[in-house]
Amino acid sequence: MSITTLHRHITLEQMQRFMGEAKDSIHSDPELAKSWGIGGAVVQGGHLVALINELMVANYGTGYLAGGDISVSFLKTVRADDSVVVHAVPSDKQERDGSHGLPRISCDVWIENSAGEKVVSGVASSLILSQ
Amino acid sequence: MNRKWEDIEIGEVTGRVDFIVTTEMADEYIAAVGMPSSHTAALNTSAGRLVPVDMVCKLSMRELFTKFTVGQLGPNLRAKQTYRFIRPILVGTRVSAIGRITDKYEKRGKSYLTLHATFVDESGQSLVVDERVVILLSGDVKIKG
């Protein structure tokens, strides 16, 4: 049974840590973001995709690490101190992956902010290494 | 900013990286994302310690893409992201990649760049493909959220 949701609260401190040495960024500096016409620091897109990937690895392990893919669109920005819910809902059917000779499962993936708005949406898929 | 949109060429190199993946990088990435200990455990295999699936892309994006896009064209936000994970990456692996512009287009008055990098190991085997689309934040682009 796969886990279909992951909950995470994202603080400015986490965003700054995610950015590492890149302090001069709209993802870590609220004042810089405002000067660019954005209301405040926004969570980096890669940070949000990392959460979806975390959920896919939790469900499919090495099958995702060795043959996963993901394609998402960013619909709205996420601000510091928002809580997000990550969803990965597998399709009912598995298909045979031609290049690996293994079953592959596709998932609809998306992230909602605390207002219930969809902020990221797309699809991901993983090899299934053991049934 | 020192480039005009019309001067940006498809195929243009945006940056390069070449580095060895370390335990410290993985620990810091896991902490920054807030991954639980169960995730860390899942990455410890008999072959060695694997790093989070998208880590090398994240650690490389500034050198590969952002320095170029922000420095040459100004502020931008990611509109789309695609990853293809081909081989798990072990701590100690030397990875390299070259960032390139693979497309540029305008849609509803907004300017978009498609950026691509394939990460390879020392023997040239592909590890992960990173393709992203960024939207340039000109004065009339409104940010949702």
Interface residues (C-beta under 8 A of the other chain):
Chain A: R8 Q14 R17 F18 G20 A22 I26 W36 G37 I38 G39 V42 Q44 G45 G46 H47 V49 A50 L51 N53 E54 M56 V57 A58 G61 T62 Y64 L65 A66 G67 G68 D69 I70 S71 V72 S73 F74 L75 K76 T77 V78 R79 N113 E117 V119
Chain B: E28 A31 A32 V33 G34 M35 S38 H39 A42 T45 L50 P52 V53 D54 C57 K58 L59 M61 R62 T66 P75 L77 R78 A79 K80 Q81 T82 Y83 R84 F85 I86 R87 P88 R132 L137 G139 I143 K144 G145
